[in-house]
C-alpha cells in the first residue's frame, strides 16, 4: 500500500504507507494501491509545473 505525498511546490509523489513521510513532504490523505494513488495524482496534479514557476510566470 502507498500514500500520496505533496511538497511545498505542490508536486505529488507516492510513498510506501508503512514508511515515515519524508522531510519536506505532507500526506495528501490518499492511501491505496500504487495504481489507485497514481490515478489520484493524475487527476489532482494536471499541471506538473512547480508552484514557484507558476507564480513567477503569473507575476506574483
C-alpha distance matrix in Angstrom:
0.0 3.8 7.1 10.4 13.2 16.9 19.9 23.6 24.4 22.0 20.0 16.3 13.5 9.8 8.7 6.2 5.6 7.9 10.4 13.3 13.7 16.3 19.9 21.0 17.8 16.9 13.9 14.5 13.2 10.6 7.0 5.4 5.0 6.7 9.9 9.6 9.2 11.9 14.0 14.0 15.1 17.8 19.2 19.1 20.4 23.2 25.3 23.8 26.9 26.4 27.8 30.6 31.8 31.7 33.7 36.2 36.8 37.4 39.8 38.1
3.8 0.0 3.8 6.8 9.5 13.2 16.2 19.9 20.6 18.2 16.2 12.6 9.9 6.2 5.4 4.4 4.5 7.9 9.2 11.4 10.9 13.3 16.8 17.6 14.3 13.5 10.7 11.4 10.9 8.4 5.6 5.5 5.9 5.9 9.3 8.8 6.9 9.6 12.2 11.7 12.2 15.2 16.8 16.2 17.2 20.2 22.1 20.4 23.4 22.7 24.0 26.9 28.1 28.1 30.0 32.4 33.1 33.8 36.1 34.4
7.1 3.8 0.0 3.8 6.4 10.1 13.3 16.8 17.8 15.3 13.9 10.4 8.4 5.5 5.4 6.2 5.2 8.9 9.5 10.5 9.0 11.7 14.7 15.0 11.4 10.1 7.1 7.7 7.4 5.6 4.3 6.5 8.4 8.4 11.0 9.6 6.7 9.7 12.0 10.4 10.7 14.2 15.2 13.9 15.0 18.4 20.1 18.6 21.4 20.3 21.3 24.2 25.7 25.5 27.2 29.8 30.6 31.0 33.3 31.4
10.4 6.8 3.8 0.0 3.8 6.9 10.4 13.8 14.5 11.7 10.3 6.8 5.8 4.6 6.4 8.9 8.7 12.3 12.1 12.2 9.7 11.6 14.0 13.4 9.7 8.5 6.1 5.5 7.0 5.5 6.6 8.7 10.4 9.4 11.2 9.8 6.1 8.2 10.5 8.3 7.7 11.4 12.4 10.6 11.4 14.9 16.5 15.0 17.8 16.8 17.6 20.7 22.1 21.8 23.5 26.2 26.9 27.3 29.6 27.8
13.2 9.5 6.4 3.8 0.0 3.8 6.9 10.4 11.5 9.4 8.3 5.7 5.4 5.9 6.9 10.0 10.2 13.1 11.8 10.9 7.6 8.8 10.7 9.7 5.9 5.3 4.5 5.3 8.1 8.3 9.8 12.3 13.9 12.6 14.6 13.5 9.7 11.1 13.5 11.2 9.6 13.3 14.2 11.7 11.7 15.5 16.2 14.3 16.3 14.6 15.3 18.0 19.8 19.8 21.2 23.8 24.9 25.4 27.3 25.3
16.9 13.2 10.1 6.9 3.8 0.0 3.8 7.0 7.9 5.7 5.5 4.6 6.5 8.7 10.2 13.7 13.9 16.7 15.1 13.7 10.0 10.2 10.8 8.5 5.3 5.3 6.4 6.3 10.0 10.8 13.0 15.5 17.1 15.6 17.0 15.9 12.2 12.7 14.8 12.2 9.9 13.2 13.8 10.7 10.1 13.8 13.8 12.0 13.4 11.3 11.6 14.3 16.3 16.3 17.5 20.0 21.3 21.7 23.5 21.5
19.9 16.2 13.3 10.4 6.9 3.8 0.0 3.8 5.4 5.3 5.5 6.8 8.6 11.4 12.3 15.8 16.4 18.7 16.4 14.5 10.7 9.7 9.1 5.9 4.4 6.2 8.9 9.7 13.3 14.5 16.5 19.1 20.5 18.7 20.2 19.4 15.7 15.9 18.1 15.7 13.0 15.9 16.8 13.5 12.1 15.5 14.5 12.3 12.7 9.7 9.9 11.8 14.2 14.9 15.6 17.8 19.7 20.3 21.6 19.5
23.6 19.9 16.8 13.8 10.4 7.0 3.8 0.0 3.8 5.4 7.4 9.8 12.2 15.1 16.1 19.6 20.0 22.1 19.8 17.4 13.8 12.5 10.9 7.1 7.2 8.5 11.6 12.0 15.7 17.3 19.8 22.5 24.1 22.3 23.6 22.6 19.0 19.1 20.9 18.3 15.6 18.1 18.5 15.0 13.5 16.4 14.9 13.0 12.4 8.9 7.8 9.1 12.2 12.9 12.8 15.1 17.3 17.7 18.6 16.2
24.4 20.6 17.8 14.5 11.5 7.9 5.4 3.8 0.0 3.8 5.4 8.9 11.7 15.2 16.9 20.6 21.5 23.9 21.7 19.8 16.1 14.6 13.5 9.9 9.7 11.3 13.8 13.4 17.2 18.2 20.7 23.0 24.2 22.0 22.9 22.2 18.7 18.0 19.8 17.6 14.4 16.3 16.9 13.7 11.4 13.8 11.7 9.7 8.7 5.1 4.7 6.5 8.9 9.6 10.4 12.5 14.3 15.1 16.4 14.6
22.0 18.2 15.3 11.7 9.4 5.7 5.3 5.4 3.8 0.0 3.8 6.4 9.9 13.1 15.3 19.0 19.5 22.4 20.6 19.1 15.3 14.7 14.4 11.1 9.4 9.9 11.6 10.4 14.2 14.9 17.7 20.0 21.3 19.4 20.0 19.0 15.6 15.1 16.5 14.0 11.1 13.1 13.4 10.1 8.2 11.1 9.9 8.5 8.8 6.5 6.0 9.2 11.1 10.6 11.9 14.6 15.7 16.0 18.0 16.2
20.0 16.2 13.9 10.3 8.3 5.5 5.5 7.4 5.4 3.8 0.0 3.8 6.9 10.5 13.0 16.7 17.9 20.8 19.0 18.0 14.3 13.5 13.8 11.0 9.2 10.5 11.8 11.0 14.6 14.6 16.8 18.5 19.3 16.9 17.6 17.2 13.7 12.7 14.7 12.9 9.5 11.5 12.8 10.1 7.6 10.5 9.4 6.9 8.1 6.5 8.1 10.8 11.9 12.1 14.1 16.2 17.1 18.0 20.2 18.9
16.3 12.6 10.4 6.8 5.7 4.6 6.8 9.8 8.9 6.4 3.8 0.0 3.8 7.1 10.0 13.6 14.7 17.8 16.5 16.0 12.6 12.5 13.8 11.8 8.9 9.6 9.7 8.7 12.0 11.3 13.2 14.7 15.5 13.2 14.0 13.6 10.0 9.4 11.6 9.8 6.6 9.4 11.0 8.7 7.1 10.5 10.8 8.7 11.1 10.1 11.6 14.6 15.6 15.5 17.6 19.9 20.5 21.3 23.6 22.3
13.5 9.9 8.4 5.8 5.4 6.5 8.6 12.2 11.7 9.9 6.9 3.8 0.0 3.8 6.7 10.3 12.1 15.1 13.7 13.9 10.9 10.9 13.1 12.1 9.1 10.2 9.8 9.7 12.4 11.1 11.9 12.9 13.1 10.5 12.1 12.3 8.7 8.2 11.4 10.4 7.6 10.6 12.8 11.3 10.1 13.2 13.8 11.3 13.9 13.0 14.9 17.6 18.5 18.8 21.0 23.0 23.7 24.8 27.0 25.7
9.8 6.2 5.5 4.6 5.9 8.7 11.4 15.1 15.2 13.1 10.5 7.1 3.8 0.0 3.8 6.9 8.8 11.9 11.1 12.1 9.9 10.9 13.9 13.7 10.5 11.0 9.5 9.9 11.4 9.5 9.2 9.9 9.9 7.6 10.0 10.3 6.8 7.5 10.9 10.2 8.7 11.8 14.0 12.9 12.7 15.7 16.9 14.7 17.5 16.8 18.5 21.2 22.2 22.5 24.6 26.8 27.4 28.4 30.7 29.3
8.7 5.4 5.4 6.4 6.9 10.2 12.3 16.1 16.9 15.3 13.0 10.0 6.7 3.8 0.0 3.8 6.1 8.6 7.4 8.7 7.3 8.6 12.1 13.0 10.1 10.7 9.3 11.0 12.0 10.7 9.5 10.5 10.7 9.1 12.3 12.6 9.5 10.9 14.2 13.5 12.4 15.6 17.6 16.3 16.2 19.4 20.4 18.0 20.4 19.2 20.8 23.2 24.5 25.1 26.9 29.0 30.0 31.0 33.0 31.3
6.2 4.4 6.2 8.9 10.0 13.7 15.8 19.6 20.6 19.0 16.7 13.6 10.3 6.9 3.8 0.0 3.8 5.5 5.6 8.3 8.6 10.5 14.3 15.8 13.1 13.3 11.3 13.2 13.3 11.7 9.3 9.8 9.7 9.0 12.7 13.0 10.7 12.7 15.8 15.4 15.0 18.1 20.1 19.1 19.4 22.5 23.8 21.6 24.2 23.0 24.5 26.9 28.3 28.8 30.6 32.7 33.8 34.7 36.7 35.0
5.6 4.5 5.2 8.7 10.2 13.9 16.4 20.0 21.5 19.5 17.9 14.7 12.1 8.8 6.1 3.8 0.0 3.8 5.6 7.8 8.4 11.5 14.9 16.4 13.4 12.5 9.9 11.9 11.0 9.9 7.2 8.5 9.7 10.3 13.8 13.0 11.0 13.9 16.4 15.3 15.7 19.0 20.3 19.1 20.1 23.4 25.0 23.1 25.7 24.3 25.4 27.9 29.7 29.8 31.4 33.8 34.9 35.5 37.5 35.4
7.9 7.9 8.9 12.3 13.1 16.7 18.7 22.1 23.9 22.4 20.8 17.8 15.1 11.9 8.6 5.5 3.8 0.0 3.8 6.8 9.0 11.9 15.2 17.5 15.1 14.5 12.5 15.0 14.1 13.5 10.7 11.8 12.7 13.4 17.0 16.5 14.7 17.4 20.1 19.1 19.3 22.7 24.1 22.8 23.6 27.0 28.4 26.2 28.7 27.1 28.1 30.4 32.3 32.7 34.1 36.4 37.7 38.4 40.2 38.0
10.4 9.2 9.5 12.1 11.8 15.1 16.4 19.8 21.7 20.6 19.0 16.5 13.7 11.1 7.4 5.6 5.6 3.8 0.0 3.8 6.3 8.5 11.9 14.5 12.6 12.8 11.7 14.7 14.7 14.5 12.5 14.0 14.7 14.5 18.2 18.0 15.6 17.8 20.8 19.7 19.2 22.7 24.3 22.6 22.9 26.4 27.2 24.8 26.9 24.9 26.1 28.0 30.0 30.8 32.0 34.1 35.7 36.5 38.0 35.9
13.3 11.4 10.5 12.2 10.9 13.7 14.5 17.4 19.8 19.1 18.0 16.0 13.9 12.1 8.7 8.3 7.8 6.8 3.8 0.0 3.8 6.1 8.9 11.7 10.2 10.4 10.1 13.7 14.0 14.8 13.6 15.9 17.2 16.9 20.4 19.8 16.9 19.1 22.1 20.4 19.7 23.3 24.6 22.4 22.6 26.2 26.8 24.3 26.0 23.6 24.3 26.0 28.4 29.2 30.1 32.1 34.0 34.7 36.0 33.6
13.7 10.9 9.0 9.7 7.6 10.0 10.7 13.8 16.1 15.3 14.3 12.6 10.9 9.9 7.3 8.6 8.4 9.0 6.3 3.8 0.0 3.8 6.6 8.5 6.5 6.9 7.2 10.7 11.9 12.9 12.6 15.2 16.7 16.0 19.1 18.4 15.1 17.0 19.9 18.0 16.8 20.4 21.7 19.2 19.2 22.9 23.2 20.8 22.4 20.0 20.6 22.3 24.7 25.5 26.3 28.4 30.3 30.9 32.2 29.9
16.3 13.3 11.7 11.6 8.8 10.2 9.7 12.5 14.6 14.7 13.5 12.5 10.9 10.9 8.6 10.5 11.5 11.9 8.5 6.1 3.8 0.0 3.8 6.3 5.8 8.0 9.6 12.9 14.9 15.8 15.7 18.1 19.1 17.6 20.7 20.5 17.0 18.2 21.3 19.7 17.8 21.2 22.8 20.3 19.5 23.0 22.8 20.0 21.0 18.4 19.3 20.5 22.9 24.2 24.9 26.7 28.7 29.7 30.7 28.6
19.9 16.8 14.7 14.0 10.7 10.8 9.1 10.9 13.5 14.4 13.8 13.8 13.1 13.9 12.1 14.3 14.9 15.2 11.9 8.9 6.6 3.8 0.0 3.8 5.5 8.2 11.0 14.2 16.5 18.0 18.5 21.2 22.5 21.0 23.8 23.4 19.8 20.8 23.8 21.8 19.7 23.1 24.4 21.5 20.5 24.0 23.2 20.5 20.9 17.8 18.2 18.9 21.6 23.1 23.4 24.9 27.4 28.3 28.9 26.5
21.0 17.6 15.0 13.4 9.7 8.5 5.9 7.1 9.9 11.1 11.0 11.8 12.1 13.7 13.0 15.8 16.4 17.5 14.5 11.7 8.5 6.3 3.8 0.0 3.8 6.9 10.4 12.9 15.8 17.4 18.7 21.5 22.9 21.2 23.6 23.0 19.2 19.9 22.6 20.4 18.0 21.2 22.2 19.1 17.9 21.3 20.2 17.7 17.7 14.4 14.5 15.2 18.1 19.5 19.6 21.3 23.8 24.5 25.2 22.8
17.8 14.3 11.4 9.7 5.9 5.3 4.4 7.2 9.7 9.4 9.2 8.9 9.1 10.5 10.1 13.1 13.4 15.1 12.6 10.2 6.5 5.8 5.5 3.8 0.0 3.8 6.9 9.3 12.2 13.7 15.0 17.8 19.3 17.9 20.2 19.3 15.6 16.6 19.2 16.8 14.7 18.1 19.1 16.0 15.3 18.8 18.4 16.1 16.9 14.0 14.2 15.9 18.5 19.3 19.8 22.0 24.0 24.6 25.7 23.4
16.9 13.5 10.1 8.5 5.3 5.3 6.2 8.5 11.3 9.9 10.5 9.6 10.2 11.0 10.7 13.3 12.5 14.5 12.8 10.4 6.9 8.0 8.2 6.9 3.8 0.0 3.8 6.3 9.0 11.1 12.9 16.2 18.4 17.6 19.7 18.2 14.6 16.3 18.4 15.5 14.1 17.7 18.0 14.9 15.0 18.8 18.9 17.2 18.3 15.7 15.3 17.4 20.1 20.3 20.7 23.3 25.2 25.2 26.6 24.0
13.9 10.7 7.1 6.1 4.5 6.4 8.9 11.6 13.8 11.6 11.8 9.7 9.8 9.5 9.3 11.3 9.9 12.5 11.7 10.1 7.2 9.6 11.0 10.4 6.9 3.8 0.0 3.8 5.5 7.6 9.3 12.7 15.2 15.0 17.1 15.2 11.9 14.2 16.0 13.1 12.5 16.3 16.4 13.6 14.6 18.4 19.3 17.9 19.7 17.6 17.4 20.1 22.4 22.2 23.0 25.8 27.3 27.2 28.9 26.5
14.5 11.4 7.7 5.5 5.3 6.3 9.7 12.0 13.4 10.4 11.0 8.7 9.7 9.9 11.0 13.2 11.9 15.0 14.7 13.7 10.7 12.9 14.2 12.9 9.3 6.3 3.8 0.0 3.8 5.6 8.7 11.9 14.6 14.5 15.7 13.4 10.3 12.5 13.6 10.2 10.0 13.6 13.2 10.3 11.8 15.6 16.9 16.2 18.2 16.7 16.3 19.4 21.5 20.6 21.6 24.8 25.8 25.4 27.5 25.2
13.2 10.9 7.4 7.0 8.1 10.0 13.3 15.7 17.2 14.2 14.6 12.0 12.4 11.4 12.0 13.3 11.0 14.1 14.7 14.0 11.9 14.9 16.5 15.8 12.2 9.0 5.5 3.8 0.0 3.8 6.6 10.2 13.5 14.4 15.6 12.7 10.4 13.4 14.0 10.8 11.8 15.3 14.5 12.2 14.5 18.1 19.9 19.4 21.7 20.4 20.0 23.2 25.2 24.2 25.2 28.4 29.3 28.8 31.0 28.6
10.6 8.4 5.6 5.5 8.3 10.8 14.5 17.3 18.2 14.9 14.6 11.3 11.1 9.5 10.7 11.7 9.9 13.5 14.5 14.8 12.9 15.8 18.0 17.4 13.7 11.1 7.6 5.6 3.8 0.0 3.8 6.8 10.0 10.9 11.9 8.9 6.9 10.3 10.7 7.9 9.6 12.9 12.5 11.1 13.5 16.8 19.1 18.6 21.4 20.6 20.8 24.2 25.7 24.7 26.2 29.3 29.9 29.6 32.1 30.1
7.0 5.6 4.3 6.6 9.8 13.0 16.5 19.8 20.7 17.7 16.8 13.2 11.9 9.2 9.5 9.3 7.2 10.7 12.5 13.6 12.6 15.7 18.5 18.7 15.0 12.9 9.3 8.7 6.6 3.8 0.0 3.8 7.2 8.9 10.6 8.1 6.7 10.5 11.5 9.8 11.5 14.7 14.9 14.1 16.2 19.3 21.7 20.8 23.8 23.1 23.7 26.9 28.4 27.7 29.3 32.2 32.8 32.8 35.3 33.4
5.4 5.5 6.5 8.7 12.3 15.5 19.1 22.5 23.0 20.0 18.5 14.7 12.9 9.9 10.5 9.8 8.5 11.8 14.0 15.9 15.2 18.1 21.2 21.5 17.8 16.2 12.7 11.9 10.2 6.8 3.8 0.0 3.8 6.5 7.9 5.6 5.9 9.4 10.2 9.7 11.9 14.3 15.0 15.1 17.1 19.8 22.5 21.6 25.0 24.7 25.7 29.0 30.1 29.4 31.4 34.2 34.5 34.7 37.4 35.7
5.0 5.9 8.4 10.4 13.9 17.1 20.5 24.1 24.2 21.3 19.3 15.5 13.1 9.9 10.7 9.7 9.7 12.7 14.7 17.2 16.7 19.1 22.5 22.9 19.3 18.4 15.2 14.6 13.5 10.0 7.2 3.8 0.0 3.8 5.4 5.1 6.2 8.6 9.8 10.7 12.4 14.3 15.7 16.5 17.9 20.2 22.8 21.8 25.2 25.3 26.9 30.1 30.8 30.3 32.6 35.1 35.2 35.8 38.6 37.2
6.7 5.9 8.4 9.4 12.6 15.6 18.7 22.3 22.0 19.4 16.9 13.2 10.5 7.6 9.1 9.0 10.3 13.4 14.5 16.9 16.0 17.6 21.0 21.2 17.9 17.6 15.0 14.5 14.4 10.9 8.9 6.5 3.8 0.0 3.8 5.5 5.3 6.2 8.6 10.0 10.6 12.3 14.6 15.3 16.0 18.1 20.4 19.0 22.5 22.7 24.6 27.7 28.1 27.9 30.5 32.7 32.7 33.6 36.4 35.2
9.9 9.3 11.0 11.2 14.6 17.0 20.2 23.6 22.9 20.0 17.6 14.0 12.1 10.0 12.3 12.7 13.8 17.0 18.2 20.4 19.1 20.7 23.8 23.6 20.2 19.7 17.1 15.7 15.6 11.9 10.6 7.9 5.4 3.8 0.0 3.8 5.4 5.0 6.0 8.6 9.7 10.4 12.5 14.1 15.0 16.5 19.3 18.4 22.1 23.0 24.9 28.1 28.2 27.6 30.4 32.7 32.3 33.0 36.1 35.2
9.6 8.8 9.6 9.8 13.5 15.9 19.4 22.6 22.2 19.0 17.2 13.6 12.3 10.3 12.6 13.0 13.0 16.5 18.0 19.8 18.4 20.5 23.4 23.0 19.3 18.2 15.2 13.4 12.7 8.9 8.1 5.6 5.1 5.5 3.8 0.0 3.8 5.5 5.1 6.3 8.7 10.0 11.0 12.3 14.1 15.9 19.0 18.6 22.2 22.8 24.2 27.6 28.0 27.1 29.6 32.2 31.9 32.3 35.3 34.1
9.2 6.9 6.7 6.1 9.7 12.2 15.7 19.0 18.7 15.6 13.7 10.0 8.7 6.8 9.5 10.7 11.0 14.7 15.6 16.9 15.1 17.0 19.8 19.2 15.6 14.6 11.9 10.3 10.4 6.9 6.7 5.9 6.2 5.3 5.4 3.8 0.0 3.8 5.4 5.1 6.3 8.7 10.1 10.4 11.8 14.2 16.8 16.0 19.4 19.6 21.0 24.3 25.0 24.2 26.6 29.2 29.2 29.6 32.5 31.2
11.9 9.6 9.7 8.2 11.1 12.7 15.9 19.1 18.0 15.1 12.7 9.4 8.2 7.5 10.9 12.7 13.9 17.4 17.8 19.1 17.0 18.2 20.8 19.9 16.6 16.3 14.2 12.5 13.4 10.3 10.5 9.4 8.6 6.2 5.0 5.5 3.8 0.0 3.8 5.4 5.0 6.2 8.8 9.8 10.2 12.0 14.5 13.6 17.2 18.0 19.8 23.1 23.2 22.6 25.3 27.6 27.3 28.1 31.0 30.2
14.0 12.2 12.0 10.5 13.5 14.8 18.1 20.9 19.8 16.5 14.7 11.6 11.4 10.9 14.2 15.8 16.4 20.1 20.8 22.1 19.9 21.3 23.8 22.6 19.2 18.4 16.0 13.6 14.0 10.7 11.5 10.2 9.8 8.6 6.0 5.1 5.4 3.8 0.0 3.8 5.4 5.1 6.6 8.7 10.1 11.2 14.5 14.5 18.2 19.4 20.9 24.4 24.3 23.1 25.9 28.5 27.8 28.2 31.4 30.6
14.0 11.7 10.4 8.3 11.2 12.2 15.7 18.3 17.6 14.0 12.9 9.8 10.4 10.2 13.5 15.4 15.3 19.1 19.7 20.4 18.0 19.7 21.8 20.4 16.8 15.5 13.1 10.2 10.8 7.9 9.8 9.7 10.7 10.0 8.6 6.3 5.1 5.4 3.8 0.0 3.8 5.5 5.3 6.0 8.4 10.4 13.6 13.8 17.2 17.9 18.8 22.5 22.9 21.4 23.8 26.7 26.3 26.3 29.4 28.3
15.1 12.2 10.7 7.7 9.6 9.9 13.0 15.6 14.4 11.1 9.5 6.6 7.6 8.7 12.4 15.0 15.7 19.3 19.2 19.7 16.8 17.8 19.7 18.0 14.7 14.1 12.5 10.0 11.8 9.6 11.5 11.9 12.4 10.6 9.7 8.7 6.3 5.0 5.4 3.8 0.0 3.8 5.3 5.0 5.5 8.1 10.6 10.2 13.7 14.4 15.7 19.2 19.4 18.3 20.9 23.5 23.2 23.6 26.6 25.6
17.8 15.2 14.2 11.4 13.3 13.2 15.9 18.1 16.3 13.1 11.5 9.4 10.6 11.8 15.6 18.1 19.0 22.7 22.7 23.3 20.4 21.2 23.1 21.2 18.1 17.7 16.3 13.6 15.3 12.9 14.7 14.3 14.3 12.3 10.4 10.0 8.7 6.2 5.1 5.5 3.8 0.0 3.8 5.8 5.7 6.2 9.4 9.8 13.5 15.1 16.6 20.1 19.7 18.3 21.3 23.7 22.8 23.3 26.6 26.1
19.2 16.8 15.2 12.4 14.2 13.8 16.8 18.5 16.9 13.4 12.8 11.0 12.8 14.0 17.6 20.1 20.3 24.1 24.3 24.6 21.7 22.8 24.4 22.2 19.1 18.0 16.4 13.2 14.5 12.5 14.9 15.0 15.7 14.6 12.5 11.0 10.1 8.8 6.6 5.3 5.3 3.8 0.0 3.8 5.7 6.2 9.8 11.3 14.6 16.1 16.8 20.5 20.3 18.3 21.0 23.8 22.7 22.6 26.0 25.3
19.1 16.2 13.9 10.6 11.7 10.7 13.5 15.0 13.7 10.1 10.1 8.7 11.3 12.9 16.3 19.1 19.1 22.8 22.6 22.4 19.2 20.3 21.5 19.1 16.0 14.9 13.6 10.3 12.2 11.1 14.1 15.1 16.5 15.3 14.1 12.3 10.4 9.8 8.7 6.0 5.0 5.8 3.8 0.0 3.8 6.2 8.9 10.1 12.9 13.7 13.9 17.7 18.0 16.0 18.3 21.3 20.8 20.5 23.7 22.5
20.4 17.2 15.0 11.4 11.7 10.1 12.1 13.5 11.4 8.2 7.6 7.1 10.1 12.7 16.2 19.4 20.1 23.6 22.9 22.6 19.2 19.5 20.5 17.9 15.3 15.0 14.6 11.8 14.5 13.5 16.2 17.1 17.9 16.0 15.0 14.1 11.8 10.2 10.1 8.4 5.5 5.7 5.7 3.8 0.0 3.8 5.6 6.3 9.3 10.4 11.2 14.9 14.8 13.2 15.9 18.5 17.9 18.2 21.3 20.5
23.2 20.2 18.4 14.9 15.5 13.8 15.5 16.4 13.8 11.1 10.5 10.5 13.2 15.7 19.4 22.5 23.4 27.0 26.4 26.2 22.9 23.0 24.0 21.3 18.8 18.8 18.4 15.6 18.1 16.8 19.3 19.8 20.2 18.1 16.5 15.9 14.2 12.0 11.2 10.4 8.1 6.2 6.2 6.2 3.8 0.0 3.8 6.2 9.1 11.4 12.5 15.9 14.9 12.9 16.1 18.4 17.1 17.4 20.9 20.7
25.3 22.1 20.1 16.5 16.2 13.8 14.5 14.9 11.7 9.9 9.4 10.8 13.8 16.9 20.4 23.8 25.0 28.4 27.2 26.8 23.2 22.8 23.2 20.2 18.4 18.9 19.3 16.9 19.9 19.1 21.7 22.5 22.8 20.4 19.3 19.0 16.8 14.5 14.5 13.6 10.6 9.4 9.8 8.9 5.6 3.8 0.0 3.8 5.5 8.3 9.6 12.7 11.3 9.4 12.9 14.9 13.5 14.2 17.6 17.7
23.8 20.4 18.6 15.0 14.3 12.0 12.3 13.0 9.7 8.5 6.9 8.7 11.3 14.7 18.0 21.6 23.1 26.2 24.8 24.3 20.8 20.0 20.5 17.7 16.1 17.2 17.9 16.2 19.4 18.6 20.8 21.6 21.8 19.0 18.4 18.6 16.0 13.6 14.5 13.8 10.2 9.8 11.3 10.1 6.3 6.2 3.8 0.0 3.8 6.2 8.8 11.5 10.3 9.7 13.2 14.7 14.0 15.5 18.4 18.3
26.9 23.4 21.4 17.8 16.3 13.4 12.7 12.4 8.7 8.8 8.1 11.1 13.9 17.5 20.4 24.2 25.7 28.7 26.9 26.0 22.4 21.0 20.9 17.7 16.9 18.3 19.7 18.2 21.7 21.4 23.8 25.0 25.2 22.5 22.1 22.2 19.4 17.2 18.2 17.2 13.7 13.5 14.6 12.9 9.3 9.1 5.5 3.8 0.0 3.8 6.5 8.4 6.6 6.5 10.0 11.1 10.5 12.3 15.0 15.2
26.4 22.7 20.3 16.8 14.6 11.3 9.7 8.9 5.1 6.5 6.5 10.1 13.0 16.8 19.2 23.0 24.3 27.1 24.9 23.6 20.0 18.4 17.8 14.4 14.0 15.7 17.6 16.7 20.4 20.6 23.1 24.7 25.3 22.7 23.0 22.8 19.6 18.0 19.4 17.9 14.4 15.1 16.1 13.7 10.4 11.4 8.3 6.2 3.8 0.0 3.8 5.6 5.5 6.4 8.8 10.1 10.9 12.5 14.4 13.9
27.8 24.0 21.3 17.6 15.3 11.6 9.9 7.8 4.7 6.0 8.1 11.6 14.9 18.5 20.8 24.5 25.4 28.1 26.1 24.3 20.6 19.3 18.2 14.5 14.2 15.3 17.4 16.3 20.0 20.8 23.7 25.7 26.9 24.6 24.9 24.2 21.0 19.8 20.9 18.8 15.7 16.6 16.8 13.9 11.2 12.5 9.6 8.8 6.5 3.8 0.0 3.8 5.5 5.1 6.1 8.6 9.9 10.5 12.2 10.9
30.6 26.9 24.2 20.7 18.0 14.3 11.8 9.1 6.5 9.2 10.8 14.6 17.6 21.2 23.2 26.9 27.9 30.4 28.0 26.0 22.3 20.5 18.9 15.2 15.9 17.4 20.1 19.4 23.2 24.2 26.9 29.0 30.1 27.7 28.1 27.6 24.3 23.1 24.4 22.5 19.2 20.1 20.5 17.7 14.9 15.9 12.7 11.5 8.4 5.6 3.8 0.0 3.8 5.5 5.1 6.1 8.6 9.8 10.4 9.2
31.8 28.1 25.7 22.1 19.8 16.3 14.2 12.2 8.9 11.1 11.9 15.6 18.5 22.2 24.5 28.3 29.7 32.3 30.0 28.4 24.7 22.9 21.6 18.1 18.5 20.1 22.4 21.5 25.2 25.7 28.4 30.1 30.8 28.1 28.2 28.0 25.0 23.2 24.3 22.9 19.4 19.7 20.3 18.0 14.8 14.9 11.3 10.3 6.6 5.5 5.5 3.8 0.0 3.8 5.4 5.0 6.1 8.5 9.7 10.0
31.7 28.1 25.5 21.8 19.8 16.3 14.9 12.9 9.6 10.6 12.1 15.5 18.8 22.5 25.1 28.8 29.8 32.7 30.8 29.2 25.5 24.2 23.1 19.5 19.3 20.3 22.2 20.6 24.2 24.7 27.7 29.4 30.3 27.9 27.6 27.1 24.2 22.6 23.1 21.4 18.3 18.3 18.3 16.0 13.2 12.9 9.4 9.7 6.5 6.4 5.1 5.5 3.8 0.0 3.8 5.5 5.2 6.2 8.6 8.8
33.7 30.0 27.2 23.5 21.2 17.5 15.6 12.8 10.4 11.9 14.1 17.6 21.0 24.6 26.9 30.6 31.4 34.1 32.0 30.1 26.3 24.9 23.4 19.6 19.8 20.7 23.0 21.6 25.2 26.2 29.3 31.4 32.6 30.5 30.4 29.6 26.6 25.3 25.9 23.8 20.9 21.3 21.0 18.3 15.9 16.1 12.9 13.2 10.0 8.8 6.1 5.1 5.4 3.8 0.0 3.8 5.4 5.0 6.1 5.2
36.2 32.4 29.8 26.2 23.8 20.0 17.8 15.1 12.5 14.6 16.2 19.9 23.0 26.8 29.0 32.7 33.8 36.4 34.1 32.1 28.4 26.7 24.9 21.3 22.0 23.3 25.8 24.8 28.4 29.3 32.2 34.2 35.1 32.7 32.7 32.2 29.2 27.6 28.5 26.7 23.5 23.7 23.8 21.3 18.5 18.4 14.9 14.7 11.1 10.1 8.6 6.1 5.0 5.5 3.8 0.0 3.8 5.4 5.0 5.9
36.8 33.1 30.6 26.9 24.9 21.3 19.7 17.3 14.3 15.7 17.1 20.5 23.7 27.4 30.0 33.8 34.9 37.7 35.7 34.0 30.3 28.7 27.4 23.8 24.0 25.2 27.3 25.8 29.3 29.9 32.8 34.5 35.2 32.7 32.3 31.9 29.2 27.3 27.8 26.3 23.2 22.8 22.7 20.8 17.9 17.1 13.5 14.0 10.5 10.9 9.9 8.6 6.1 5.2 5.4 3.8 0.0 3.8 5.4 7.7
37.4 33.8 31.0 27.3 25.4 21.7 20.3 17.7 15.1 16.0 18.0 21.3 24.8 28.4 31.0 34.7 35.5 38.4 36.5 34.7 30.9 29.7 28.3 24.5 24.6 25.2 27.2 25.4 28.8 29.6 32.8 34.7 35.8 33.6 33.0 32.3 29.6 28.1 28.2 26.3 23.6 23.3 22.6 20.5 18.2 17.4 14.2 15.5 12.3 12.5 10.5 9.8 8.5 6.2 5.0 5.4 3.8 0.0 3.8 5.7
39.8 36.1 33.3 29.6 27.3 23.5 21.6 18.6 16.4 18.0 20.2 23.6 27.0 30.7 33.0 36.7 37.5 40.2 38.0 36.0 32.2 30.7 28.9 25.2 25.7 26.6 28.9 27.5 31.0 32.1 35.3 37.4 38.6 36.4 36.1 35.3 32.5 31.0 31.4 29.4 26.6 26.6 26.0 23.7 21.3 20.9 17.6 18.4 15.0 14.4 12.2 10.4 9.7 8.6 6.1 5.0 5.4 3.8 0.0 3.8
38.1 34.4 31.4 27.8 25.3 21.5 19.5 16.2 14.6 16.2 18.9 22.3 25.7 29.3 31.3 35.0 35.4 38.0 35.9 33.6 29.9 28.6 26.5 22.8 23.4 24.0 26.5 25.2 28.6 30.1 33.4 35.7 37.2 35.2 35.2 34.1 31.2 30.2 30.6 28.3 25.6 26.1 25.3 22.5 20.5 20.7 17.7 18.3 15.2 13.9 10.9 9.2 10.0 8.8 5.2 5.9 7.7 5.7 3.8 0.0
